[in-house]
Amino acid sequence: MPDMSAHLALTQLVPFAAEELDKNKVTPGVLGFVVFAVMAVAVWLLMKSMNRHMGKVSFEEAPGPAGGPAASPQQGTGTPEK
């Protein structure tokens, strides 16, 4: 008989829940917040990693055409400094 009372309680409470539900209002809920938070943390970590990698880059311009400015001895040799 406990099963019958649970069924009766559910049938009495379901109409109240249905009246409070507005079918025209849609919210993302907790799952939407969690997904957004995970994506925000992932973007932050990617930006941090990109900044670290960009800091390691040492960019030196190649020498210009023959009429351009002369390159310093360290530029344009094609060999890394030791």
N, C-alpha and C positions, 0 to 999 in steps of 0.2 A: 503493500500500500504506500510506502514512501515515494515510489515512482509516480503515483497518481497525484500526490500533493505537489511534487515538483512540476509536473506537467500543468496542473491547475495554476500554480503561481506564475509560470512562464506565460501562459495564455492571458493572464490578467495584466502582466507587466508589459508585454509586447506592444499593445496599442498605445500606451503612454509614451514609449520610446519612439514609436512611429509618428506621433503628433509633434514631438519636439524636433524631428529631423526635417530640415528645410532642403528640399530637393534642388532649389535654385542656388544654394550657397555651397561652394566647393572650397575646401581648404586642404593644404598639403599635409598637415598633421605632423606627427613626430617623424615619420619616415622621410618626408620631404626635408625636414630640418637636418636630419642625420646625413642625408645624401649631400645637401648643400654644404654642410660643415666639412665633410670628407673632401669634397671638391675644392673648397677654400684652402684647406690644409695642404692638399696636393699642389695647388698652384703656388702657394707660399714656398713650399719645399723646392719646386722647380725653379722659381725665381732666385732663391738662395743659391742653388746649384749653378744656375746660369751666371750669376754674378761672380761666383768663385772661379768658374772656368774662364770667363772673360778677363778676369784679373791676371790669369796666367799667360794670356796672349801678349806677345810683344810684336807689334806691327811696325815694320820698317818699309818705307816706300821704295819701290824700285827706281833706279836712275831714269831720268827723263830722256827724251830724244837727244840727238847729237847737239842741238842748239840750246838745250836746257841747262839748268844749273849743274855744276860739277858735284859729283857725289863725294862724300867724305871717304877716307880709306876703309872705314868699317862697313860702309853701305855698298850693296851690290856685288859683293865678292862671291856670294852663293855658298860660302862655308860658314859654319857656326863658329862663334868665338870660343876660345879655350881658356 
